[in-house]
Amino acid sequence: MGKMKLIPVAGLAALLMGCGGEKPAPVEEAPAKLNPGLYEVSYEVTMLASTDQTTPATKLKQGDKGVIKACVAADSKPAPELLAEEGDKCEIKNSYIRNGRMSAQMSCTRDGKNGPVMPAMMGSFKGDTFEGEINSMTYFVENGDYRMSRKISAKRVGDCPAEGAAEKTG
C-alpha cells in the first residue's frame, strides 16, 4: 500500500524536474512613451462601407495602400496627419500614449463637405514603432457618409524637419 502513495509523488517530481531546465522568456517592458521624430506610416484600407446607401465621399477604396510621413512631438503626440485621410484638417481631441498602449480620437473637416470626419486610432507601440487600427465615421450634412477601417504600421525614420511639415505619398 505504501508504494501506491509514492507513485503519484514520483511522477510529480519527474514532471517538475523536466520543467526546471527551461527558463521562461523574458517579459519585455512596455516603453513609457513613444519616441519623438519623423515617422513613416503604412496603411491599408481593410473595410469601407456606406452608411447612407450612397457612394462614400472618400478617395480611398477598400484594399488601397499608402504611406504618410509626419512627426511625433516630444510629448509623444503624433501629428494629426499621421492618422488622418489625406487633405483632411484634423485636431486630436483625446489621446492616451503610455506604457506601450496608444489611442487617439480626432475631429476632422474636409474641403467641400459639411460635417465632421471622426477617426479613432487604437494600437500599441514600442519606442520607435507603432501599429494599430484607425476606424473612421463621417457625419456629413449631405450624402456620402461612410465607415472605414485602416490597418496601420509605423516606424521612426529620422528627426523631424524644423517646420514639422507632413509629407504624404500614396
C-alpha positions as CSV (number, residue, x, y, z in Angstrom):
1,M,0.0,0.0,0.0
2,G,3.0,2.3,0.7
3,K,4.2,2.0,-2.9
4,M,0.9,3.2,-4.3
5,K,1.2,6.5,-2.4
6,L,4.8,7.1,-3.8
7,I,3.9,6.7,-7.5
8,P,2.0,10.0,-7.8
9,V,4.7,11.8,-5.8
10,A,7.4,10.4,-8.0
11,G,5.5,11.4,-11.2
12,L,5.1,14.9,-9.9
13,A,8.8,15.1,-9.0
14,A,9.8,13.9,-12.5
15,L,7.4,16.5,-14.1
16,L,8.9,19.3,-12.0
17,M,12.4,18.3,-12.8
18,G,11.6,18.3,-16.5
19,C,10.3,21.9,-16.3
20,G,13.2,23.2,-14.2
21,G,15.7,23.2,-17.1
22,E,13.8,25.8,-19.2
23,K,13.9,29.4,-18.4
24,P,10.8,31.4,-19.2
25,A,11.1,34.0,-21.9
26,P,12.0,37.4,-20.6
27,V,9.0,39.8,-20.4
28,E,9.7,42.9,-22.5
29,E,8.8,46.1,-20.5
30,A,6.5,48.4,-22.4
31,P,8.1,51.8,-23.0
32,A,6.6,54.7,-21.1
33,K,6.4,56.9,-24.2
34,L,6.6,56.9,-27.9
35,N,10.0,58.4,-29.1
36,P,9.7,61.7,-30.9
37,G,10.8,62.1,-34.5
38,L,9.7,61.7,-38.1
39,Y,7.6,58.6,-38.7
40,E,6.5,56.7,-41.8
41,V,3.0,55.2,-41.5
42,S,2.0,52.5,-44.0
43,Y,-1.7,51.8,-44.1
44,E,-4.2,49.5,-45.9
45,V,-8.0,50.1,-46.1
46,T,-9.4,46.9,-44.7
47,M,-13.1,47.9,-44.8
48,L,-15.1,50.7,-46.4
49,A,-18.9,50.8,-46.3
50,S,-21.6,53.4,-47.0
51,T,-23.7,54.3,-44.0
52,D,-26.4,56.2,-46.0
53,Q,-26.7,53.9,-49.1
54,T,-24.8,56.4,-51.3
55,T,-21.2,56.5,-52.7
56,P,-18.7,57.1,-49.9
57,A,-17.3,60.6,-50.0
58,T,-13.6,59.5,-49.9
59,K,-10.9,59.0,-52.5
60,L,-9.9,55.7,-50.8
61,K,-11.2,52.3,-51.8
62,Q,-11.1,49.0,-49.9
63,G,-7.7,47.4,-50.5
64,D,-5.9,50.8,-51.1
65,K,-2.5,51.1,-49.6
66,G,-0.4,54.2,-48.9
67,V,2.3,55.8,-46.9
68,I,2.2,59.0,-44.8
69,K,5.2,60.8,-43.2
70,A,4.8,63.2,-40.3
71,C,6.2,63.9,-36.9
72,V,5.6,62.7,-33.3
73,A,6.3,65.6,-30.9
74,A,8.5,65.5,-27.8
75,D,5.3,64.9,-25.7
76,S,4.7,61.6,-27.7
77,K,1.7,63.0,-29.5
78,P,1.5,62.2,-33.2
79,A,0.8,64.9,-35.7
80,P,-2.9,64.5,-36.8
81,E,-1.6,64.0,-40.4
82,L,-0.3,60.6,-39.4
83,L,-3.8,59.3,-38.6
84,A,-6.0,61.3,-41.0
85,E,-7.1,60.9,-44.6
86,E,-5.1,62.9,-47.0
87,G,-6.3,66.5,-47.2
88,D,-8.4,66.5,-44.1
89,K,-7.7,69.1,-41.5
90,C,-7.7,67.4,-38.1
91,E,-7.4,68.1,-34.4
92,I,-6.6,65.4,-31.8
93,K,-9.4,65.7,-29.2
94,N,-8.3,62.9,-26.8
95,S,-5.3,60.7,-26.7
96,Y,-3.6,58.2,-24.4
97,I,0.0,57.3,-25.2
98,R,1.7,55.5,-22.3
99,N,3.1,52.2,-21.3
100,G,3.0,50.6,-24.8
101,R,-0.6,51.5,-25.5
102,M,-2.0,54.3,-27.6
103,S,-5.3,55.7,-28.6
104,A,-6.3,58.9,-30.2
105,Q,-9.7,60.4,-31.1
106,M,-9.8,63.1,-33.7
107,S,-12.3,65.5,-35.3
108,C,-11.6,66.5,-38.9
109,T,-13.0,68.7,-41.6
110,R,-12.9,68.1,-45.3
111,D,-13.0,70.7,-48.1
112,G,-16.3,70.6,-49.9
113,K,-18.1,68.7,-47.2
114,N,-20.3,70.0,-44.3
115,G,-19.9,67.8,-41.2
116,P,-17.1,66.1,-39.4
117,V,-14.9,63.1,-40.2
118,M,-14.2,61.3,-36.9
119,P,-11.2,58.9,-36.9
120,A,-10.3,56.9,-33.8
121,M,-7.0,55.0,-33.5
122,M,-6.3,52.1,-31.1
123,G,-2.9,50.4,-31.0
124,S,0.3,49.7,-29.3
125,F,3.9,51.0,-29.5
126,K,7.5,50.1,-28.8
127,G,9.9,53.1,-28.6
128,D,10.4,53.7,-32.4
129,T,7.4,51.8,-33.9
130,F,3.6,51.7,-33.5
131,E,0.8,49.7,-35.0
132,G,-3.0,49.5,-34.8
133,E,-6.2,50.3,-36.5
134,I,-8.0,53.5,-37.4
135,N,-11.8,53.4,-37.5
136,S,-13.4,56.4,-39.1
137,M,-17.1,57.5,-39.3
138,T,-18.4,60.5,-41.2
139,Y,-21.4,62.7,-40.3
140,F,-21.9,64.8,-43.4
141,V,-25.0,67.1,-43.9
142,E,-25.3,65.8,-47.5
143,N,-24.8,62.3,-49.0
144,G,-21.6,60.3,-48.8
145,D,-21.4,59.1,-45.2
146,Y,-19.3,56.0,-44.6
147,R,-17.4,54.0,-42.1
148,M,-13.8,52.8,-42.8
149,S,-11.1,50.8,-41.1
150,R,-7.4,51.1,-41.9
151,K,-4.6,48.9,-40.5
152,I,-1.5,50.9,-39.8
153,S,2.1,50.1,-39.1
154,A,4.6,52.9,-38.4
155,K,8.4,53.3,-37.9
156,R,10.6,56.2,-36.9
157,V,12.7,57.2,-39.9
158,G,14.6,60.2,-38.6
159,D,14.4,63.5,-36.9
160,C,11.6,66.0,-37.7
161,P,12.3,68.8,-40.1
162,A,12.3,72.2,-38.3
163,E,8.9,73.2,-39.6
164,G,7.4,69.7,-38.9
165,A,5.6,69.6,-42.3
166,A,3.9,66.4,-43.3
167,E,4.8,64.6,-46.4
168,K,2.2,62.2,-48.0
169,T,2.8,59.7,-50.7
170,G,0.4,57.0,-51.9
